[in-house]
Amino acid sequence: MASQCAQFEEAFAAHLGVKNAIFVNSGSSANLLAFFALANAECPAVGISGNNKRLRPGAEVIVPAVTWSTTIWPIVQAGCVPVLVDSDPETLQMDFRSVEAAISERTAAICPVHVLGNAVIMPSLLDIARQNKLWLIEDTCEALGTRQNGKMVGTFGDIGTFSFFFSHHITTIEGGMVITQDDDLAELFRCMRAHGWTRHLRRRKEVEAQYPEIDPRFLFINSGFNLRPTELNAAFGIHQIKKLEGFNKRRQEIAKIWINAFRSLIDNKSFVPMRTTPGTESTWFGFPILCETRQLRDRLQRHLETNGIETRPIICGNLARQPAFKKIPHRIAGELNGADQVMDRGLFWGSHPLMSDAEIEHVIQTVKRFFQ
């Protein structure tokens, strides 16, 4: 981790219009670093939400039931309690009304997840966080470049996390990023990313001067992990970030082609594609749909796979139904009917900016043959 990593961090921060970007070895690690920093004794009492609390053991963090596992596990590993709220089955996003109803005296943070290139309605969620003095951590691993009301998602809250896994909007093979506007929080991220030492701090000399009796090359001022990326990862990222806008424009074009091609199937409710949230320019991580019934979904899934079109469930479905949740402390706020619909009737197939016209047409004809 050296000059290439620093260059990628600078380019990424400039692209999103934020002060600090901290490169790590995966999107999962980005979430791990975000939550453990807020749970750390050195966590600064700062942030747009005016929160003066750490995430102490037993504190609650509100998350959507439809998300990826590594949104949840760092919360549990930090000693906190995930509180699952429902998701809108049409947009696939966290329902901000469910968030408001889920807040308790133990709530310390909200973690919206921008699912499959769409976005949570952030102005409403931002108001809720500010009114209740809660940290706001945006998991943006599936929505890099998505804008809402002209602003990049991931930049609304105190912290934003991103993933550069090879199937995501840009790739560093493996990699992730944590962003924040707060300089003190960013320094804590840099410290905890690499063992808790001072080697990569912006204020390194100032900190090291406080401990003249210790060799500054191995000065540890906090606990930490080894979440460092490599120069090779960063070299990919430097080139990929320049292509992001073009990549996302093509993803949007492909989604529009498919929606237009499937108009009659959508109108007769054979299936419905993900509905973009108001004010959002979705970047279509894939092409998610909800079928009329679970049986129809299962049959369509088999048909697509048989014809060489890979599919996926919509992330983990309703996470509360996953076996791991029998073993971890959590709370379910309200009904999770929307998340159940996503789990039982949803699937998505891939989209990629380098798809050929023939591949795009193959999807169209394969889907139409099934419904004929």
Sequence and secondary structure as in RCSB ss.txt:
>XXXX:A:sequence
MASQCAQFEEAFAAHLGVKNAIFVNSGSSANLLAFFALANAECPAVGISGNNKRLRPGAEVIVPAVTWSTTIWPI
VQAGCVPVLVDSDPETLQMDFRSVEAAISERTAAICPVHVLGNAVIMPSLLDIARQNKLWLIEDTCEALGTRQNG
KMVGTFGDIGTFSFFFSHHITTIEGGMVITQDDDLAELFRCMRAHGWTRHLRRRKEVEAQYPEIDPRFLFINSGF
NLRPTELNAAFGIHQIKKLEGFNKRRQEIAKIWINAFRSLIDNKSFVPMRTTPGTESTWFGFPILCETRQLRDRL
QRHLETNGIETRPIICGNLARQPAFKKIPHRIAGELNGADQVMDRGLFWGSHPLMSDAEIEHVIQTVKRFFQ
>XXXX:A:secstr
  HHHHHHHHHHHHHHT SEEEEES HHHHHHHHHHHHHSTT  S STT       TT EEEEESSS HHHHHHH
HHTT EEEEE B TTT SB HHHHHHH  TTEEEE  B GGG    HHHHHHHHHHHT EEEEE TT TT EETT
EETTSSSSEEEEE  TTSSS  SS EEEEES HHHHHHHHHHHBTTBSTT TTHHHHHTT TTS GGG B S   
B    HHHHHHHHHHHHHHHHHHHHHHHHHHHHHHHTHHHHHTTSEEE    TTEE   SEEEEEESSHHHHHHH
HHHHHHTT  EE STTSSGGGSGGGGSS  EE S  HHHHHHHHHEEEEE  TT  HHHHHHHHHHHHHHH 
